[in-house]
């Protein structure tokens, strides 16, 4: 297979509508789809976009995340600033507490957005943000279709089983929907990207750089004492726990960070990365004897139906693209658990708009976003 796909080949018909597959319907995928379909070009020149998601729907759960800096600029370009701010968690600030829940320090949120503190003025659940971004992509798609364009198609509960590319196309076999052919494939399918594994093969082996930490996220029934502040406890045993508001009256969210400098957790998880029962057992063992909210935290782990556990890691590759396949966000470079990772994922979705190769291939003419890349 040629790895030097001719994106500028003279055999490519510049008038042909481009057919693009975006794998992943989390953050970067819907943002990219929205921007591509928002080009001021004629409807006839807009690409046909397919968004593929292995889950049955966009996940409505997920940890508390913040949008800062360049991320705010982009959500403003998307016209979503007001909608996203209305959906924030309402976190008032951070309280650093000890095992007896005594407050040792506290930092109020700056709601003006002019000063960056531990709590951003835009704190939102990841799943809620994903829902907003997907709804925006669907609205833009519907508008394009109303004007006679192709819009976007959404395929849920399916995944890529195989792909290969030649100089002209990427040939994809979906597990359920069968064979498809695309001009470009964008892998926005996360840290453990199937797109990356299939397209890069052995070249991506060992590309996942572990950052010696694991994180567990889950929710629990909200108690009156929880309030709207984040309580943050640092255990002397290499563990950090946050109890945070969710923006709803009935639940609070919990984030447990576990240091793994010895690699013990990594070794125990090897080969069983998707085993939720094992993940919960590991977290319960670490919570033993923590003192701070120990019983409540353990009960929450056992009861959680939204439990999520993963390593803090970053993908390190020599190239983020291979022929007609490109990686975005966590799939290629953004690291899990970074305070900037959400804004970087949003920024990542604009990267193709700055690439001359992509611009020529998609016949991008007018949409230019002035970002400090």
Protein Blocks (a to p, Z undefined) as FASTA:
>chain_A
ZZkbcfkbcklcfkbccddddedjfkmmmmmmmmmmmpcbdfklpccdddddfbfbdcfb
dcddddehjlmmmmmmnopmmmmmmmmgoiabdcdddfkopafbdcdddfkopaccfbdf
bdcdfklmmmmmmmmmmmmmmmmmmnopabjaddehiacfbdcddfkbccdddfklopad
dfbdcdfebjklmklmmmnmmmlgokaccehiacddddddddfklomadcddddfkhpac
ddddehiakbccddddddffkommmmmmgoplmlmklmmmmmmmmmgonlpomlmmmmmm
mmpckbccddddddddfbfbehjaccehjllmpcghiaklmmmmmmmmmmmmmpmklmmm
nopaklccdddZZ
